[in-house]
Amino acid sequence: MKSVKNLPLTDECHHWTHLGEVPWDLQKYWQQRYTIFPFYDEGIYMTEDAWYGVTPEPVAIHLVYDFVGFISADKRTVIDMFAGVGGNAISLAMATEEDGYTPRFDKVIAIELDAATLACAQNNAAIYDVADKITWVLGDSFKFLELLANSPDKLGADLRVDIATTTIFASPPWGGPGYRTDEIFDLTTMEPYNLAALHEAYKAMDHALYLPRTSDLRQIAKLVPDGVKIDVVQYCVEGASKAMVAYIPAAVEAPAVSPADQSMS
Ligand SMILES: C[S@@+](CC[C@H](N)C(=O)[O-])C[C@H]1O[C@@H](n2cnc3c(N)ncnc32)[C@H](O)[C@@H]1O
């Protein structure tokens, strides 16, 4: 698996400027384009699917602020597991230390399965002048983590990051709009990756999960041992929650029991 630069925009990538160009089912999202991307008119490109899942910029910015507060200062790499059109990756790449100048992350890796979507993300990041600060990967982010843990030699040199100083941000697909009608969204039914699958893949690292606003908090709480704190934040735009984010600390392995300890017990 290797990083990719400058993927070409395709017929699936759009920058719509008039309502008449927009498919009817996307028109209400397009009407919110300046909330989603305030610099939309500078040439933001989206795929049709991306309108449903993109993180609006005000949420992405606030979320990075919270994410940085959640992780320790020695975490210098962040992986955006589901880059989409760049809503979160751009804000992660723009994050700075308190001096307002030094980048908070030495490396931002953004992984996306779909080539047209990734091309939009690269285009959009260029508008914010951060395209070259992001290491882009076209592929399956679960496969990426598996290679990182077990066969790092199969990753390009710029992707072989140290797990000990790496954190994860994940805004997975939510499996269509069904979550909107559920009073409490059952995260075991989230498709194509449910909460257990996400947590299993990410648990070695501090990770933030961007989830439906009605997600079942009891299911999230069960991811960590009793007494361990998980922050869960609702992110709102114009008074309405868009999503909740769960900030989940890396699992601490139980200390190995030495033969001497065993004989004492
Ligand atoms: C909810 S969207 C992410 C939106 C993104 N945060 C943004 O602001 O644009 C989920 C994205 O994950 C991508 N995806 C799905 N499975 C993936 C996988 N296994 N690895 C990488 N990307 C994946 C989808 O193509 C989709 O673009």
PDBQT file of the ligand as one rigid body, heavy atoms in Angstrom, charges set to zero:
ROOT
HETATM    1  C1  LIG A 301     -19.143   9.194   6.270  1.00  0.00    +0.000 C 
HETATM    2  S1  LIG A 301     -18.025   9.237   4.949  1.00  0.00    +0.000 S 
HETATM    3  C2  LIG A 301     -16.667  10.155   5.625  1.00  0.00    +0.000 C 
HETATM    4  C3  LIG A 301     -16.877  11.622   5.487  1.00  0.00    +0.000 C 
HETATM    5  C4  LIG A 301     -15.673  12.470   5.843  1.00  0.00    +0.000 C 
HETATM    6  N1  LIG A 301     -15.473  12.560   7.257  1.00  0.00    +0.000 N 
HETATM    7  C5  LIG A 301     -15.851  13.869   5.246  1.00  0.00    +0.000 C 
HETATM    8  O1  LIG A 301     -16.010  14.827   6.008  1.00  0.00    +0.000 OA
HETATM    9  O2  LIG A 301     -15.861  13.976   4.020  1.00  0.00    +0.000 OA
HETATM   10  C6  LIG A 301     -17.366   7.604   4.943  1.00  0.00    +0.000 C 
HETATM   11  C7  LIG A 301     -16.358   7.362   3.824  1.00  0.00    +0.000 C 
HETATM   12  O3  LIG A 301     -15.673   6.142   4.111  1.00  0.00    +0.000 OA
HETATM   13  C8  LIG A 301     -15.325   5.527   2.893  1.00  0.00    +0.000 C 
HETATM   14  N2  LIG A 301     -15.038   4.117   3.236  1.00  0.00    +0.000 N 
HETATM   15  C9  LIG A 301     -15.901   3.102   3.464  1.00  0.00    +0.000 A 
HETATM   16  N3  LIG A 301     -15.244   1.982   3.836  1.00  0.00    +0.000 NA
HETATM   17  C10 LIG A 301     -13.921   2.314   3.868  1.00  0.00    +0.000 A 
HETATM   18  C11 LIG A 301     -12.741   1.592   4.197  1.00  0.00    +0.000 A 
HETATM   19  N4  LIG A 301     -12.785   0.297   4.567  1.00  0.00    +0.000 N 
HETATM   20  N5  LIG A 301     -11.548   2.238   4.135  1.00  0.00    +0.000 NA
HETATM   21  C12 LIG A 301     -11.482   3.539   3.755  1.00  0.00    +0.000 A 
HETATM   22  N6  LIG A 301     -12.583   4.275   3.429  1.00  0.00    +0.000 NA
HETATM   23  C13 LIG A 301     -13.780   3.676   3.480  1.00  0.00    +0.000 A 
HETATM   24  C14 LIG A 301     -16.528   5.766   2.013  1.00  0.00    +0.000 C 
HETATM   25  O4  LIG A 301     -16.169   5.674   0.641  1.00  0.00    +0.000 OA
HETATM   26  C15 LIG A 301     -16.938   7.193   2.429  1.00  0.00    +0.000 C 
HETATM   27  O5  LIG A 301     -16.346   8.138   1.578  1.00  0.00    +0.000 OA
ENDROOT
TORSDOF 0
